[in-house]
């Protein structure tokens, strides 16, 4: 089970400002429930922004597509 974090704890764990996290949440990049999955997502988001130079709309689109790919993989595994 994933541990649930407050906004302040999530900011401390990830090193991302609380205001930025709120912005990510408002744009639908991260879910309102902050847990270990959110930490992993934020690491991916920050990598895409910093290393790849993606803007927030691009990050949102790519994370949605990656989530869909993962859901499809899970469905394929379940059918095997």
Backbone bond lengths (Angstrom), bond angles and torsions (degrees), N, CA, C in turn:
res aa  C-N    CA-C-N  psi(-1)  N-CA   C-N-CA  omega(-1)  CA-C   N-CA-C  phi
1 X - - - 1.452 - - 1.526 109.24 -
2 X 1.315 116.02 138.52 1.458 122.01 179.19 1.517 111.28 -76.83
3 X 1.312 115.11 140.15 1.455 119.94 173.83 1.527 108.61 -78.71
4 X 1.327 116.98 143.51 1.460 122.29 -179.94 1.523 108.51 -100.68
5 X 1.344 116.02 136.59 1.455 122.05 -176.55 1.521 111.45 -116.85
6 X 1.323 115.55 153.79 1.462 120.53 170.00 1.526 107.93 -80.34
7 X 1.312 115.96 167.92 1.457 121.06 178.10 1.529 110.83 -58.85
8 X 1.311 116.47 -42.50 1.465 121.22 -178.02 1.528 111.18 -64.48
9 X 1.320 116.87 -42.95 1.465 120.84 179.70 1.530 109.75 -67.41
10 X 1.323 117.01 -41.82 1.463 120.51 178.23 1.522 110.90 -60.41
11 X 1.326 116.91 -41.52 1.461 120.93 177.89 1.526 110.57 -61.86
12 X 1.306 116.61 -41.11 1.465 120.72 -179.49 1.531 110.91 -67.98
13 X 1.322 117.05 -43.18 1.471 121.48 -179.23 1.522 110.98 -63.02
14 X 1.324 116.63 -43.42 1.462 120.75 -173.14 1.525 113.79 -92.80
15 X 1.341 117.09 -18.54 1.458 119.71 -176.13 1.521 112.91 75.89
16 X 1.321 116.17 17.08 1.470 121.92 179.86 1.518 108.18 -103.96
17 X 1.312 116.92 134.26 1.466 121.97 -179.20 1.530 110.71 -57.98
18 X 1.323 115.77 144.30 1.469 121.46 178.81 1.523 111.82 -56.89
19 X 1.326 116.59 -40.42 1.470 119.69 -179.83 1.525 111.48 -63.11
20 X 1.329 116.66 -35.89 1.468 120.51 177.22 1.516 110.27 -68.31
21 X 1.336 116.97 -40.55 1.462 120.49 178.03 1.523 111.29 -62.17
22 X 1.317 116.75 -41.14 1.467 120.80 177.39 1.530 109.75 -62.53
23 X 1.324 116.25 -41.64 1.468 120.51 178.32 1.536 110.16 -61.81
24 X 1.324 117.54 -43.22 1.467 121.13 177.83 1.524 110.34 -61.49
25 X 1.322 116.27 -41.15 1.461 120.32 179.53 1.526 110.67 -65.72
26 X 1.312 117.24 -45.27 1.465 120.98 -179.56 1.527 112.07 -62.69
27 X 1.314 117.21 -32.25 1.462 121.40 179.70 1.523 112.77 -85.35
28 X 1.336 116.47 -3.46 1.455 120.23 178.03 1.515 113.92 81.69
29 X 1.329 117.49 16.79 1.461 120.95 179.67 1.518 110.96 -78.82
30 X 1.335 116.60 -35.05 1.458 121.08 174.26 1.519 109.08 -125.96
31 X 1.325 115.17 156.60 1.462 121.08 -179.77 1.520 110.72 -78.46
32 X 1.331 117.63 158.23 1.467 120.49 178.88 1.527 113.61 -66.35
33 X 1.324 118.24 -24.96 1.465 120.67 178.67 1.525 107.55 -89.28
34 X 1.326 116.06 117.25 1.461 121.33 -176.45 1.517 109.54 -92.10
35 X 1.335 116.20 113.59 1.454 121.50 -179.19 1.526 109.52 -140.32
36 X 1.337 116.48 -168.68 1.461 120.49 -178.62 1.524 112.23 -61.11
37 X 1.336 117.41 -34.70 1.466 120.50 176.32 1.526 110.83 -63.36
38 X 1.327 116.23 -37.15 1.463 120.94 177.95 1.527 110.35 -64.67
39 X 1.324 116.87 -40.44 1.468 120.47 178.07 1.526 109.69 -60.42
40 X 1.336 117.31 -45.37 1.467 120.72 178.45 1.525 110.89 -62.91
41 X 1.321 116.80 -42.59 1.468 120.64 178.57 1.528 111.18 -61.50
42 X 1.321 115.99 -42.08 1.464 119.85 -179.11 1.518 111.71 -65.75
43 X 1.298 117.00 -35.95 1.474 119.49 176.66 1.521 110.00 -63.56
44 X 1.328 116.51 -40.75 1.464 120.56 177.59 1.528 110.31 -65.48
45 X 1.327 116.80 -44.81 1.466 121.43 -179.65 1.521 110.70 -59.38
46 X 1.319 116.78 -47.81 1.460 120.30 -179.00 1.522 111.74 -64.83
47 X 1.328 116.94 -36.40 1.465 119.93 175.96 1.524 110.56 -63.02
48 X 1.315 116.69 -45.86 1.462 120.60 -179.76 1.534 111.53 -62.46
49 X 1.316 116.25 -39.52 1.467 120.20 -179.77 1.524 111.64 -70.23
50 X 1.337 116.06 -46.56 1.460 120.09 -173.77 1.532 112.77 -80.44
51 X 1.319 116.84 -51.35 1.464 120.50 -174.30 1.528 112.74 -80.02
52 X 1.321 116.10 -33.77 1.462 119.75 -175.21 1.525 113.19 -104.72
53 X 1.319 116.91 -9.28 1.461 120.36 178.14 1.522 114.59 69.09
54 X 1.317 117.70 27.27 1.463 120.28 -179.18 1.528 110.67 -79.77
55 X 1.338 115.13 144.69 1.471 118.99 173.48 1.524 108.89 -84.09
56 X 1.329 116.47 173.55 1.467 120.15 -174.56 1.521 113.45 -63.08
57 X 1.328 116.96 -35.81 1.475 118.50 178.45 1.520 110.94 -66.02
58 X 1.326 116.77 -40.10 1.460 120.62 176.99 1.513 111.54 -65.47
59 X 1.333 116.19 -41.69 1.459 121.33 177.88 1.521 110.15 -61.00
60 X 1.329 116.55 -45.26 1.471 120.27 -179.68 1.529 110.58 -61.13
61 X 1.321 117.09 -46.84 1.461 120.98 179.97 1.523 111.10 -61.11
62 X 1.320 116.84 -46.90 1.457 119.94 -178.67 1.522 111.86 -65.45
63 X 1.325 118.32 -40.94 1.463 119.50 179.28 1.527 111.50 -66.30
64 X 1.330 117.33 -35.33 1.463 120.10 175.58 1.523 110.66 -64.63
65 X 1.327 116.53 -42.73 1.466 120.35 179.05 1.524 111.31 -65.40
66 X 1.321 117.24 -42.51 1.461 120.41 177.77 1.528 111.48 -63.61
67 X 1.327 116.74 -37.63 1.467 120.35 175.80 1.516 111.67 -63.46
68 X 1.323 116.13 -40.44 1.465 120.38 178.31 1.522 110.92 -65.98
69 X 1.310 117.61 -40.91 1.467 121.21 176.72 1.525 110.23 -59.72
70 X 1.317 116.85 -44.37 1.464 120.45 179.69 1.527 111.01 -63.73
71 X 1.338 117.81 -41.55 1.470 120.57 177.57 1.536 110.88 -61.59
72 X 1.327 116.74 -41.20 1.459 120.50 179.07 1.519 111.29 -66.23
73 X 1.327 117.31 -38.52 1.472 121.04 176.63 1.525 110.75 -61.87
74 X 1.337 115.92 -42.20 1.463 119.84 178.74 1.524 111.52 -63.27
75 X 1.341 116.78 -38.31 1.446 120.49 178.14 1.522 110.64 -65.35
76 X 1.328 116.70 -40.84 1.464 120.06 178.28 1.519 111.19 -64.57
77 X 1.327 117.34 -41.92 1.466 120.86 178.23 1.521 110.82 -61.43
78 X 1.319 116.70 -39.47 1.458 121.01 -178.47 1.524 111.61 -67.21
79 X 1.332 117.76 -28.94 1.461 121.39 -178.86 1.520 112.42 -80.63
80 X 1.319 117.52 -17.37 1.468 120.54 -176.71 1.490 112.37 -80.74
